[in-house]
């Protein structure tokens, strides 16, 4: 009887330790995922700001190109081409 009780307690303790280990791994996994999600959000925000800045640069370059085109047309008209 004592032997069976000892084995049962050993089983219970081993099972308990296994669940503690698995819970610790799961918690670490969840915290890693949360940290990576935060990093991804930061990168997305940074990329979005960069995209907006590039769009603004493109808009300015287009305006500059239009201005230069108008100046070129005016010079052509002055020269008579």
VEXFIFI-619733 format. One record per residue (C-alpha): x, y, z. Coordinates in steps of 0.001 Angstrom, whole numbers, plus 524288, in hexadecimal, padded with zeros to 5 digits. Example, Ala and Ser with C-alpha at 12.3 -4.5 7.8 and 13.67 -1.06 7.14 Angstrom:
2
8300C7EE6C81E78;835667FBDC81BE4;
This chain:
81
800008000080000;80AFE8097980376;811C18066C7F696;805768097A7EEBB;8038B8163D7F619;811C1819E77F3BE;8107C817527E533;803C581EDD7E4B8;809DD82A987EB97;815A0829C27E28E;80C54829CB7D6F7;804D28357A7DC62;8113F83D387DF1D;81702839D97D1D0;80A6583DAE7CAF8;809E384A597D2B7;817F084D9C7CF16;8151384A807C0DF;80978853CA7C0D9;8119185E647C75F;81C1A85C9E7BD05;8123985D007B1F3;80B988690D7B794;818BB86FE87B8CA;81BF786CB57AA9F;80E91871557A63B;8100787E117ADCF;81D68880757A7F3;8182387D7179A71;80CE48870479C71;815FF891B67A144;81EFD88F8C7958F;81361890B778C66;80EC489D1779324;81C4A8A31879217;81D3289F92783AC;80FAD8A52778127;814138B1D97875A;820208B1EF77EBE;817D08AF61772B9;80EA28BA937764E;81A3A8C3AA777FA;81FAF8BF9576AC7;812728C1627644F;8114A8CF19769E3;81F228D252765A9;81C918CD11757F8;80FD18D4A575719;816BC8E14575ACD;8214C8DE53750BC;817068DBB974647;810648E8A874952;81D728EFCB74895;820808E95573B87;8130A8ECDF73641;8158D8FAEF73A07;822DC8FAA47335C;81CAB8F4FF72718;812458FF997273D;81CAB90A247288D;824EB9043A71DA1;818FC903C2714AF;8161D911FD7178A;8245991540714D9;823EC90DA37080F;8177E914CD703EF;81DD4921CB7071F;829F491E4B6FF58;82172919A16F418;81A249267C6F3FF;826F992DFA6F418;82C039258F6E8F2;81F90928086E129;820FF936A46E387;82F239363D6DEEA;82B2792E976D2C3;820BD938AD6CFBF;82A8F943A26D19E;8345293D066C899;829A7939DE6BED9;82A3692AFC6BEE6;
